[in-house]
Amino acid sequence: MIPQNFEYSAPGNLNEALALLADGNAKVLAGGMSLIPLMKLRLAAPEHLVDLGRVSDLKSIREDTGTIRIGATVTHYEIESSPLIRGKCPLLAEAASNIGDVQVRNMGTIGGSIAHADPAADYPASLIALEAQVRIVSAKGERAVPIEEFLVDSLTTALEPGEIVRDISVPLEAPGAGVSYQKMVQPASGFAIVGAAARVRRSGGKVAFVRVGITGLAAKAFRASAVEKLLEGTAGSAADVQKAAAVVADGVDANSDLYASAGYRAQMAKVHTARALTQALSRAS
Amino acid sequence: MRVAGSYTLAVARDRAYEILQDPEVLAKCMPGTERLARIGPDEYEMKMKMVISAVQGLFDGKVRIADQKPPVQFRLIVEGSGKVGFMNGNGLLTLTPATVTTGMSIRGSDGTEVHFEGEVHVGGTIAGVGQRLLDSTAKLIIRKFFEKLSASVTSVNQAAPSS
């Protein structure tokens, strides 16, 4: 329960942090809700930790031409309670409020969560439904990648050694849009067995826009395009929702563990996708 | 935990069978393999350093090849242990000829579909705390192995003059 010795740096600004990370040997600490337990169990033994907690450039939430930019070390609680995010990107606030428990939400950060890339993390479903962009920065420069490209595989991201997440930008929700995040929680860990995020807009009595992101079901979160296609253009009746949600696990190599077999998970994905779509539609005007 | 799947390699079946039992190729493609040494007929000793996200584990283990029916089938038996836990696995690999279309050529070339099916058991700390992630991690490692393997056979193919 005591981690191996390690060196600890707490840089005060971004450039200092990037310089410390430039050689690619140090591990980033951004909340530590996954990393610290792993270190205490000695499953992880980084020699050098660079704590981003004092880098104030990474802590802001601000509106920026049609999007909201959320700094990497903004905590889940700050996202859940931010008036800007609650008002203009409610899906992300809803996802944040579903993460772990209150202690985790007070310490854990959005950048830390997506960089860890747990296949059952809550954010990715919403970030995919929101078509979020991840801004990555290193001592060499900056680049932006869509969240779907950022998440490469289970516990694997597009981050190269020396790179960190700078911020995540999500679009402002259109007026009248309805959103919902529905999660089946794994009680011991607080992670999602499956989680479904939905965004919908109606126009002229029809469903005009649908985005669905799914977490927990496969090695990485993914966009359920087949579900979106089936629902778009329909009246959005209960039958339409069921029909669309039924294909969510088609062709997906579903995860399996002691708590939920692949078949059960696939079934739960359908149920929670239907619930998310139903609630999002009921909230859309 | 049961694992199963299939991958297609862009080489003919006889060659694929050879490659899959070539310790040098295996050591290169198996993620984290630091050493793979022959200790007997169809038996190898290995040292692996697995790094997945923040987790890293050193494993010492053995790989054995059994039930050989060249060029169709063989069984791979793996066992390993380290500070963070232990694992043993046993999988049957079946090779069937397949057609692979590469790049711009319309005519498919000889390929092989490798189908595997087996059981993996993981225990110790890593299984106790990582149970939720074992399945997706096992799949990730297998996927990486076949990706590297197929990249290495493709580069061999490109190096050789083709008619």
Interface residues (C-beta under 8 A of the other chain):
Chain A: K27 S34 L35 P37 L38 M39 L41 R42 L43 A44 A45 P46 H116 A117 D118 P119 A120 D153 S154 L155 T156 Q186 S189 F191 A219 D253 N255 S256 D257 L258 Y259
Chain B: M1 G5 I52 S53 A54 V55 Q56 G57 K83 V84 T125 I126 V129 G130 Q131 R132 L133 L134 D135 S136 T137 K139 L140 R143
